[in-house]
Amino acid sequence: EPTVRTELMEQIPPIAIFLQESRPKFPTAFFEYLMPIVVRYLTDVNNQVRKAGQEALLILLEQDLVAQSDIENKVCPILLDLSAPDSDDEYKVEAVNIICKMASMLSRATVEHMLLPRFCELCSDGKLFQVRKICAANFGDICNAVGQEATERLLIPKFFELCSDSVWGMRKACAECFMAVSYTTSPEVRRSKLSPLFISLISDTCRWVRQAAFQSLGPFISTFANPSSAGLYIREDGTLSIRPSAQDVNSNSCQPSNNITLSSNTNAA
């Protein structure tokens, strides 16, 4: 029964955590028994079982419970098979979604050598716009996962393709993640390539794309600032934040500072 397999998947993470805490007593139980089940259920015929398996896998990766060898030899090959050009549409959409989600949890070398080539292929998938949409929405995370060199060499050309996609939702998704992509590139690439590209989005024929681009304008401009002097940095969740200066941190004074504070109070004079 699919409901039984789904319930089983929901119990895998807590069992794995217990085995990890009791590893001297059960040194190989997780790798021998539980991990094969998780991998097998990624290809289950029932979509609810597959979804439960995907969620369990992400929790295991987030908790750093999956060995690097299992990631490279068991998990990645399955995802590459499911996202292959001749794969079933539903499986392919699910596979690209989980590839994007797990990229930030894996080592840079694993993402670059095993998942990045397939991600670049999926960005140009002409059959399913849903696949390209997922790639566009998660583009910034992939850039952050592989770093500047791979981003500029392999991902920026794909980003240009997505920014000129015929489906406006794709272009809107690109506008929304523009800051994260820009933050991963060099100042020269920002100036010579990304700035003209952003102008094209802010001048797009679709008002939803233009609106998303205008909302990303300030964050995109902030990536041109010198972090050491401007105090701007990107949090792990991808949001822009302001790092307080050493003077502010060490000061015990109650006098108001010169820092700019973002406020929603509209009654101020």
Phi and psi in degrees as GROMACS dihedral restraints (atoms count N, CA, C in turn):
[ dihedral_restraints ]
;  ai    aj    ak    al  type     phi  dphi    fc
    3     4     5     6     1   -57.1    20    10
    4     5     6     7     1   -34.6    20    10
    6     7     8     9     1   -64.5    20    10
    7     8     9    10     1   -33.2    20    10
    9    10    11    12     1   -68.1    20    10
   10    11    12    13     1   -44.4    20    10
   12    13    14    15     1   -65.5    20    10
   13    14    15    16     1   -37.0    20    10
   15    16    17    18     1   -64.3    20    10
   16    17    18    19     1   -46.3    20    10
   18    19    20    21     1   -60.7    20    10
   19    20    21    22     1   -39.3    20    10
   21    22    23    24     1   -60.6    20    10
   22    23    24    25     1   -44.2    20    10
   24    25    26    27     1   -60.8    20    10
   25    26    27    28     1   -37.4    20    10
   27    28    29    30     1   -67.6    20    10
   28    29    30    31     1   -20.7    20    10
   30    31    32    33     1   -91.2    20    10
   31    32    33    34     1   -12.4    20    10
   33    34    35    36     1   -60.7    20    10
   34    35    36    37     1   -49.1    20    10
   36    37    38    39     1   -58.0    20    10
   37    38    39    40     1   -49.8    20    10
   39    40    41    42     1   -62.3    20    10
   40    41    42    43     1   -34.7    20    10
   42    43    44    45     1   -65.9    20    10
   43    44    45    46     1   -41.5    20    10
   45    46    47    48     1   -62.9    20    10
   46    47    48    49     1   -40.3    20    10
   48    49    50    51     1   -64.4    20    10
   49    50    51    52     1   -41.0    20    10
   51    52    53    54     1   -61.8    20    10
   52    53    54    55     1   -43.5    20    10
   54    55    56    57     1   -66.0    20    10
   55    56    57    58     1   -35.5    20    10
   57    58    59    60     1   -65.6    20    10
   58    59    60    61     1   -42.2    20    10
   60    61    62    63     1   -69.9    20    10
   61    62    63    64     1   -24.9    20    10
   63    64    65    66     1  -110.5    20    10
   64    65    66    67     1    32.6    20    10
   66    67    68    69     1   -57.5    20    10
   67    68    69    70     1   -38.0    20    10
   69    70    71    72     1   -57.0    20    10
   70    71    72    73     1   -31.3    20    10
   72    73    74    75     1   -84.8    20    10
   73    74    75    76     1   -31.2    20    10
   75    76    77    78     1  -130.0    20    10
   76    77    78    79     1    70.0    20    10
   78    79    80    81     1   -66.0    20    10
   79    80    81    82     1   -29.8    20    10
   81    82    83    84     1  -124.3    20    10
   82    83    84    85     1     6.3    20    10
   84    85    86    87     1   -60.7    20    10
   85    86    87    88     1   -44.8    20    10
   87    88    89    90     1   -62.6    20    10
   88    89    90    91     1   -47.9    20    10
   90    91    92    93     1   -70.7    20    10
   91    92    93    94     1   -30.4    20    10
   93    94    95    96     1   -84.8    20    10
   94    95    96    97     1   -32.6    20    10
   96    97    98    99     1  -115.3    20    10
   97    98    99   100     1   -46.7    20    10
   99   100   101   102     1   -81.5    20    10
  100   101   102   103     1   -45.6    20    10
  102   103   104   105     1   -59.4    20    10
  103   104   105   106     1   -42.1    20    10
  105   106   107   108     1   -60.2    20    10
  106   107   108   109     1   -33.4    20    10
  108   109   110   111     1   -67.3    20    10
  109   110   111   112     1   -44.8    20    10
  111   112   113   114     1   -59.4    20    10
  112   113   114   115     1   -45.9    20    10
  114   115   116   117     1   -63.5    20    10
  115   116   117   118     1   -42.1    20    10
  117   118   119   120     1   -65.1    20    10
  118   119   120   121     1   -37.8    20    10
  120   121   122   123     1   -75.4    20    10
  121   122   123   124     1   -10.5    20    10
  123   124   125   126     1   -66.9    20    10
  124   125   126   127     1   -17.9    20    10
  126   127   128   129     1  -116.1    20    10
  127   128   129   130     1    18.7    20    10
  129   130   131   132     1   -61.4    20    10
  130   131   132   133     1   151.3    20    10
  132   133   134   135     1   -72.3    20    10
  133   134   135   136     1   -20.7    20    10
  135   136   137   138     1   -96.2    20    10
  136   137   138   139     1   128.4    20    10
  138   139   140   141     1   -68.6    20    10
  139   140   141   142     1   -29.5    20    10
  141   142   143   144     1   -68.7    20    10
  142   143   144   145     1   -36.6    20    10
  144   145   146   147     1   -66.8    20    10
  145   146   147   148     1   -43.5    20    10
  147   148   149   150     1   -61.6    20    10
  148   149   150   151     1   -42.6    20    10
  150   151   152   153     1   -61.9    20    10
  151   152   153   154     1   -43.1    20    10
  153   154   155   156     1   -63.7    20    10
  154   155   156   157     1   -38.0    20    10
  156   157   158   159     1   -65.9    20    10
  157   158   159   160     1   -40.2    20    10
  159   160   161   162     1   -64.3    20    10
  160   161   162   163     1   -43.8    20    10
  162   163   164   165     1   -63.9    20    10
  163   164   165   166     1   -40.1    20    10
  165   166   167   168     1   -63.9    20    10
  166   167   168   169     1   -42.3    20    10
  168   169   170   171     1   -61.3    20    10
  169   170   171   172     1   -44.3    20    10
  171   172   173   174     1   -63.8    20    10
  172   173   174   175     1   -38.5    20    10
  174   175   176   177     1   -64.7    20    10
  175   176   177   178     1   -42.6    20    10
  177   178   179   180     1   -62.8    20    10
  178   179   180   181     1   -40.6    20    10
  180   181   182   183     1   -67.8    20    10
  181   182   183   184     1   -41.7    20    10
  183   184   185   186     1   -63.1    20    10
  184   185   186   187     1   -35.1    20    10
  186   187   188   189     1   -84.7    20    10
  187   188   189   190     1     1.8    20    10
  189   190   191   192     1    58.3    20    10
  190   191   192   193     1    43.5    20    10
  192   193   194   195     1  -100.0    20    10
  193   194   195   196     1    -8.3    20    10
  195   196   197   198     1  -101.8    20    10
  196   197   198   199     1   127.9    20    10
  198   199   200   201     1   -66.9    20    10
  199   200   201   202     1   149.6    20    10
  201   202   203   204     1   -57.8    20    10
  202   203   204   205     1   -38.2    20    10
  204   205   206   207     1   -65.0    20    10
  205   206   207   208     1   -37.7    20    10
  207   208   209   210     1   -68.7    20    10
  208   209   210   211     1   -36.8    20    10
  210   211   212   213     1   -61.5    20    10
  211   212   213   214     1   -47.3    20    10
  213   214   215   216     1   -78.1    20    10
  214   215   216   217     1   -32.7    20    10
  216   217   218   219     1   -98.8    20    10
  217   218   219   220     1   -19.1    20    10
  219   220   221   222     1  -120.5    20    10
  220   221   222   223     1   -49.0    20    10
  222   223   224   225     1   -75.6    20    10
  223   224   225   226     1   -54.3    20    10
  225   226   227   228     1   -59.7    20    10
  226   227   228   229     1   -44.6    20    10
  228   229   230   231     1   -58.3    20    10
  229   230   231   232     1   -38.8    20    10
  231   232   233   234     1   -63.8    20    10
  232   233   234   235     1   -45.0    20    10
  234   235   236   237     1   -66.1    20    10
  235   236   237   238     1   -35.5    20    10
  237   238   239   240     1   -67.8    20    10
  238   239   240   241     1   -37.5    20    10
  240   241   242   243     1   -66.2    20    10
  241   242   243   244     1   -43.8    20    10
  243   244   245   246     1   -68.6    20    10
  244   245   246   247     1   -26.3    20    10
  246   247   248   249     1   -99.5    20    10
  247   248   249   250     1    10.5    20    10
  249   250   251   252     1   -65.6    20    10
  250   251   252   253     1   156.6    20    10
  252   253   254   255     1   -55.5    20    10
  253   254   255   256     1   -34.8    20    10
  255   256   257   258     1   -93.8    20    10
  256   257   258   259     1    11.0    20    10
  258   259   260   261     1   -74.6    20    10
  259   260   261   262     1   158.8    20    10
  261   262   263   264     1   -59.3    20    10
  262   263   264   265     1   141.3    20    10
  264   265   266   267     1   -57.0    20    10
  265   266   267   268     1   -46.3    20    10
  267   268   269   270     1   -64.0    20    10
  268   269   270   271     1   -41.6    20    10
  270   271   272   273     1   -65.4    20    10
  271   272   273   274     1   -38.5    20    10
  273   274   275   276     1   -65.8    20    10
  274   275   276   277     1   -43.6    20    10
  276   277   278   279     1   -61.1    20    10
  277   278   279   280     1   -43.8    20    10
  279   280   281   282     1   -64.4    20    10
  280   281   282   283     1   -39.8    20    10
  282   283   284   285     1   -66.5    20    10
  283   284   285   286     1   -44.6    20    10
  285   286   287   288     1   -66.6    20    10
  286   287   288   289     1   -33.6    20    10
  288   289   290   291     1   -64.0    20    10
  289   290   291   292     1   -44.2    20    10
  291   292   293   294     1   -74.4    20    10
  292   293   294   295     1   -31.2    20    10
  294   295   296   297     1   -60.3    20    10
  295   296   297   298     1   -45.3    20    10
  297   298   299   300     1   -65.4    20    10
  298   299   300   301     1   -39.7    20    10
  300   301   302   303     1   -70.9    20    10
  301   302   303   304     1   -35.2    20    10
  303   304   305   306     1   -87.2    20    10
  304   305   306   307     1   -10.1    20    10
  306   307   308   309     1   -58.5    20    10
  307   308   309   310     1   -39.7    20    10
  309   310   311   312     1   -72.9    20    10
  310   311   312   313     1   -11.5    20    10
  312   313   314   315     1   -99.9    20    10
  313   314   315   316     1    -6.2    20    10
  315   316   317   318     1  -105.3    20    10
  316   317   318   319     1   166.9    20    10
  318   319   320   321     1   -69.2    20    10
  319   320   321   322     1   153.1    20    10
  321   322   323   324     1   -59.6    20    10
  322   323   324   325     1   -39.8    20    10
  324   325   326   327     1   -63.8    20    10
  325   326   327   328     1   -41.1    20    10
  327   328   329   330     1   -64.9    20    10
  328   329   330   331     1   -44.8    20    10
  330   331   332   333     1   -63.5    20    10
  331   332   333   334     1   -46.0    20    10
  333   334   335   336     1   -67.4    20    10
  334   335   336   337     1   -41.3    20    10
  336   337   338   339     1   -87.4    20    10
  337   338   339   340     1   -28.2    20    10
  339   340   341   342     1  -106.7    20    10
  340   341   342   343     1   -36.3    20    10
  342   343   344   345     1  -107.6    20    10
  343   344   345   346     1   -29.9    20    10
  345   346   347   348     1   -60.8    20    10
  346   347   348   349     1   -45.5    20    10
  348   349   350   351     1   -57.2    20    10
  349   350   351   352     1   -41.5    20    10
  351   352   353   354     1   -68.7    20    10
  352   353   354   355     1   -38.7    20    10
  354   355   356   357     1   -59.5    20    10
  355   356   357   358     1   -42.3    20    10
  357   358   359   360     1   -62.9    20    10
  358   359   360   361     1   -38.2    20    10
  360   361   362   363     1   -64.3    20    10
  361   362   363   364     1   -42.6    20    10
  363   364   365   366     1   -67.7    20    10
  364   365   366   367     1   -28.0    20    10
  366   367   368   369     1   -62.2    20    10
  367   368   369   370     1   -24.2    20    10
  369   370   371   372     1  -107.1    20    10
  370   371   372   373     1    16.5    20    10
  372   373   374   375     1   -62.8    20    10
  373   374   375   376     1   112.0    20    10
  375   376   377   378     1   -85.7    20    10
  376   377   378   379     1    -7.8    20    10
  378   379   380   381     1   -88.6    20    10
  379   380   381   382     1   -43.6    20    10
  381   382   383   384     1  -120.5    20    10
  382   383   384   385     1   113.7    20    10
  384   385   386   387     1   -70.4    20    10
  385   386   387   388     1   -23.9    20    10
  387   388   389   390     1   -62.1    20    10
  388   389   390   391     1   -35.8    20    10
  390   391   392   393     1   -66.5    20    10
  391   392   393   394     1   -45.9    20    10
  393   394   395   396     1   -64.8    20    10
  394   395   396   397     1   -34.6    20    10
  396   397   398   399     1   -64.4    20    10
  397   398   399   400     1   -42.1    20    10
  399   400   401   402     1   -64.6    20    10
  400   401   402   403     1   -41.8    20    10
  402   403   404   405     1   -61.3    20    10
  403   404   405   406     1   -44.2    20    10
  405   406   407   408     1   -65.0    20    10
  406   407   408   409     1   -42.2    20    10
  408   409   410   411     1   -66.2    20    10
  409   410   411   412     1   -28.6    20    10
  411   412   413   414     1  -107.7    20    10
  412   413   414   415     1    13.8    20    10
  414   415   416   417     1   -60.7    20    10
  415   416   417   418     1   -42.3    20    10
  417   418   419   420     1   -61.4    20    10
  418   419   420   421     1   -39.2    20    10
  420   421   422   423     1   -65.1    20    10
  421   422   423   424     1   -39.1    20    10
  423   424   425   426     1   -66.8    20    10
  424   425   426   427     1   -41.8    20    10
  426   427   428   429     1   -58.7    20    10
  427   428   429   430     1   -45.3    20    10
  429   430   431   432     1   -63.9    20    10
  430   431   432   433     1   -33.7    20    10
  432   433   434   435     1   -71.5    20    10
  433   434   435   436     1   -32.8    20    10
  435   436   437   438     1  -101.9    20    10
  436   437   438   439     1   -16.3    20    10
  438   439   440   441     1    90.1    20    10
  439   440   441   442     1   178.1    20    10
  441   442   443   444     1   -65.2    20    10
  442   443   444   445     1   -47.1    20    10
  444   445   446   447     1   -61.2    20    10
  445   446   447   448     1   -50.2    20    10
  447   448   449   450     1   -68.1    20    10
  448   449   450   451     1   -33.9    20    10
  450   451   452   453     1   -61.8    20    10
  451   452   453   454     1   -50.0    20    10
  453   454   455   456     1   -70.3    20    10
  454   455   456   457     1   -33.9    20    10
  456   457   458   459     1   -80.3    20    10
  457   458   459   460     1   -39.8    20    10
  459   460   461   462     1  -115.2    20    10
  460   461   462   463     1   -37.4    20    10
  462   463   464   465     1   -88.2    20    10
  463   464   465   466     1   -36.5    20    10
  465   466   467   468     1   -57.4    20    10
  466   467   468   469     1   -43.5    20    10
  468   469   470   471     1   -58.5    20    10
  469   470   471   472     1   -37.7    20    10
  471   472   473   474     1   -69.7    20    10
  472   473   474   475     1   -34.4    20    10
  474   475   476   477     1   -64.5    20    10
  475   476   477   478     1   -38.9    20    10
  477   478   479   480     1   -60.7    20    10
  478   479   480   481     1   -41.7    20    10
  480   481   482   483     1   -61.1    20    10
  481   482   483   484     1   -46.8    20    10
  483   484   485   486     1   -67.4    20    10
  484   485   486   487     1   -33.3    20    10
  486   487   488   489     1   -70.5    20    10
  487   488   489   490     1   -16.2    20    10
  489   490   491   492     1  -114.3    20    10
  490   491   492   493     1    17.8    20    10
  492   493   494   495     1   -62.1    20    10
  493   494   495   496     1   148.5    20    10
  495   496   497   498     1   -70.5    20    10
  496   497   498   499     1   -21.0    20    10
  498   499   500   501     1   -88.4    20    10
  499   500   501   502     1   120.8    20    10
  501   502   503   504     1   -64.1    20    10
  502   503   504   505     1   -29.5    20    10
  504   505   506   507     1   -60.8    20    10
  505   506   507   508     1   -31.1    20    10
  507   508   509   510     1   -67.7    20    10
  508   509   510   511     1   -45.7    20    10
  510   511   512   513     1   -65.9    20    10
  511   512   513   514     1   -36.7    20    10
  513   514   515   516     1   -63.9    20    10
  514   515   516   517     1   -42.8    20    10
  516   517   518   519     1   -62.7    20    10
  517   518   519   520     1   -37.4    20    10
  519   520   521   522     1   -65.4    20    10
  520   521   522   523     1   -41.1    20    10
  522   523   524   525     1   -62.5    20    10
  523   524   525   526     1   -36.8    20    10
  525   526   527   528     1   -70.2    20    10
  526   527   528   529     1   -28.5    20    10
  528   529   530   531     1  -105.2    20    10
  529   530   531   532     1    14.1    20    10
  531   532   533   534     1   -60.7    20    10
  532   533   534   535     1   -41.6    20    10
  534   535   536   537     1   -59.8    20    10
  535   536   537   538     1   -45.1    20    10
  537   538   539   540     1   -62.9    20    10
  538   539   540   541     1   -38.0    20    10
  540   541   542   543     1   -67.7    20    10
  541   542   543   544     1   -46.5    20    10
  543   544   545   546     1   -61.4    20    10
  544   545   546   547     1   -38.1    20    10
  546   547   548   549     1   -63.0    20    10
  547   548   549   550     1   -25.7    20    10
  549   550   551   552     1   -85.8    20    10
  550   551   552   553     1   -11.2    20    10
  552   553   554   555     1  -100.0    20    10
  553   554   555   556     1   170.7    20    10
  555   556   557   558     1   -78.2    20    10
  556   557   558   559     1   159.5    20    10
  558   559   560   561     1   -56.5    20    10
  559   560   561   562     1   -35.8    20    10
  561   562   563   564     1   -66.6    20    10
  562   563   564   565     1   -42.0    20    10
  564   565   566   567     1   -66.7    20    10
  565   566   567   568     1   -39.0    20    10
  567   568   569   570     1   -58.9    20    10
  568   569   570   571     1   -45.3    20    10
  570   571   572   573     1   -72.3    20    10
  571   572   573   574     1   -48.4    20    10
  573   574   575   576     1   -85.1    20    10
  574   575   576   577     1   -28.7    20    10
  576   577   578   579     1  -113.9    20    10
  577   578   579   580     1   -49.1    20    10
  579   580   581   582     1   -75.7    20    10
  580   581   582   583     1   -33.0    20    10
  582   583   584   585     1   -62.6    20    10
  583   584   585   586     1   -50.0    20    10
  585   586   587   588     1   -60.8    20    10
  586   587   588   589     1   -35.2    20    10
  588   589   590   591     1   -65.8    20    10
  589   590   591   592     1   -39.7    20    10
  591   592   593   594     1   -66.2    20    10
  592   593   594   595     1   -37.3    20    10
  594   595   596   597     1   -60.3    20    10
  595   596   597   598     1   -37.8    20    10
  597   598   599   600     1   -65.6    20    10
  598   599   600   601     1   -35.0    20    10
  600   601   602   603     1   -73.2    20    10
  601   602   603   604     1   -37.7    20    10
  603   604   605   606     1   -74.6    20    10
  604   605   606   607     1   -11.5    20    10
  606   607   608   609     1  -111.6    20    10
  607   608   609   610     1    16.2    20    10
  609   610   611   612     1   -61.3    20    10
  610   611   612   613     1   153.8    20    10
  612   613   614   615     1   -71.8    20    10
  613   614   615   616     1   -21.8    20    10
  615   616   617   618     1   -93.0    20    10
  616   617   618   619     1   128.5    20    10
  618   619   620   621     1   -69.2    20    10
  619   620   621   622     1   -26.8    20    10
  621   622   623   624     1   -68.4    20    10
  622   623   624   625     1   -36.2    20    10
  624   625   626   627     1   -68.7    20    10
  625   626   627   628     1   -43.8    20    10
  627   628   629   630     1   -61.6    20    10
  628   629   630   631     1   -42.3    20    10
  630   631   632   633     1   -62.3    20    10
  631   632   633   634     1   -44.0    20    10
  633   634   635   636     1   -63.5    20    10
  634   635   636   637     1   -37.8    20    10
  636   637   638   639     1   -67.0    20    10
  637   638   639   640     1   -42.5    20    10
  639   640   641   642     1   -63.5    20    10
  640   641   642   643     1   -35.8    20    10
  642   643   644   645     1   -68.6    20    10
  643   644   645   646     1   -25.6    20    10
  645   646   647   648     1   -93.1    20    10
  646   647   648   649     1    -2.9    20    10
  648   649   650   651     1   -61.1    20    10
  649   650   651   652     1   -50.9    20    10
  651   652   653   654     1   -60.4    20    10
  652   653   654   655     1   -50.9    20    10
  654   655   656   657     1   -58.3    20    10
  655   656   657   658     1   -38.0    20    10
  657   658   659   660     1   -64.7    20    10
  658   659   660   661     1   -44.1    20    10
  660   661   662   663     1   -60.6    20    10
  661   662   663   664     1   -36.1    20    10
  663   664   665   666     1   -62.8    20    10
  664   665   666   667     1   -24.3    20    10
  666   667   668   669     1   -71.9    20    10
  667   668   669   670     1   -12.7    20    10
  669   670   671   672     1   -83.3    20    10
  670   671   672   673     1   -14.2    20    10
  672   673   674   675     1   -76.0    20    10
  673   674   675   676     1   152.7    20    10
  675   676   677   678     1   -78.8    20    10
  676   677   678   679     1   114.7    20    10
  678   679   680   681     1   -57.1    20    10
  679   680   681   682     1   -33.9    20    10
  681   682   683   684     1   -69.0    20    10
  682   683   684   685     1   -28.6    20    10
  684   685   686   687     1   -99.9    20    10
  685   686   687   688     1   -34.6    20    10
  687   688   689   690     1   -83.9    20    10
  688   689   690   691     1   -23.0    20    10
  690   691   692   693     1    76.8    20    10
  691   692   693   694     1    13.0    20    10
  693   694   695   696     1   -91.0    20    10
  694   695   696   697     1   139.2    20    10
  696   697   698   699     1  -152.1    20    10
  697   698   699   700     1   164.6    20    10
  699   700   701   702     1  -103.4    20    10
  700   701   702   703     1   125.0    20    10
  702   703   704   705     1   -70.4    20    10
  703   704   705   706     1   170.5    20    10
  705   706   707   708     1   -64.1    20    10
  706   707   708   709     1   -27.5    20    10
  708   709   710   711     1   -84.0    20    10
  709   710   711   712     1     4.5    20    10
  711   712   713   714     1    89.5    20    10
  712   713   714   715     1     2.0    20    10
  714   715   716   717     1   -89.8    20    10
  715   716   717   718     1   152.0    20    10
  717   718   719   720     1   -83.1    20    10
  718   719   720   721     1   135.7    20    10
  720   721   722   723     1  -140.1    20    10
  721   722   723   724     1   169.0    20    10
  723   724   725   726     1  -115.8    20    10
  724   725   726   727     1   122.4    20    10
  726   727   728   729     1   -86.2    20    10
  727   728   729   730     1   124.7    20    10
  729   730   731   732     1   -65.1    20    10
  730   731   732   733     1   145.9    20    10
  732   733   734   735     1   -72.2    20    10
  733   734   735   736     1   163.1    20    10
  735   736   737   738     1   -61.9    20    10
  736   737   738   739     1   -33.3    20    10
  738   739   740   741     1   -64.7    20    10
  739   740   741   742     1   -40.8    20    10
  741   742   743   744     1   -68.0    20    10
  742   743   744   745     1   -38.5    20    10
  744   745   746   747     1   -67.8    20    10
  745   746   747   748     1   -40.4    20    10
  747   748   749   750     1   -85.2    20    10
  748   749   750   751     1   -11.2    20    10
  750   751   752   753     1   -78.5    20    10
  751   752   753   754     1   134.9    20    10
  753   754   755   756     1  -104.9    20    10
  754   755   756   757     1     7.4    20    10
  756   757   758   759     1   -74.5    20    10
  757   758   759   760     1   146.9    20    10
  759   760   761   762     1   -95.7    20    10
  760   761   762   763     1     6.2    20    10
  762   763   764   765     1   -71.0    20    10
  763   764   765   766     1   145.2    20    10
  765   766   767   768     1   -63.7    20    10
  766   767   768   769     1   140.7    20    10
  768   769   770   771     1   -91.5    20    10
  769   770   771   772     1   175.9    20    10
  771   772   773   774     1   -93.4    20    10
  772   773   774   775     1     5.8    20    10
  774   775   776   777     1   -67.8    20    10
  775   776   777   778     1   147.0    20    10
  777   778   779   780     1   -85.6    20    10
  778   779   780   781     1   128.4    20    10
  780   781   782   783     1  -113.6    20    10
  781   782   783   784     1   128.4    20    10
  783   784   785   786     1   -78.7    20    10
  784   785   786   787     1   126.6    20    10
  786   787   788   789     1  -137.1    20    10
  787   788   789   790     1   150.3    20    10
  789   790   791   792     1   -96.7    20    10
  790   791   792   793     1     6.3    20    10
  792   793   794   795     1   -75.1    20    10
  793   794   795   796     1   116.7    20    10
  795   796   797   798     1   -99.7    20    10
  796   797   798   799     1     1.6    20    10
  798   799   800   801     1   -93.1    20    10
  799   800   801   802     1    -3.1    20    10
  801   802   803   804     1   -70.1    20    10
  802   803   804   805     1   147.6    20    10
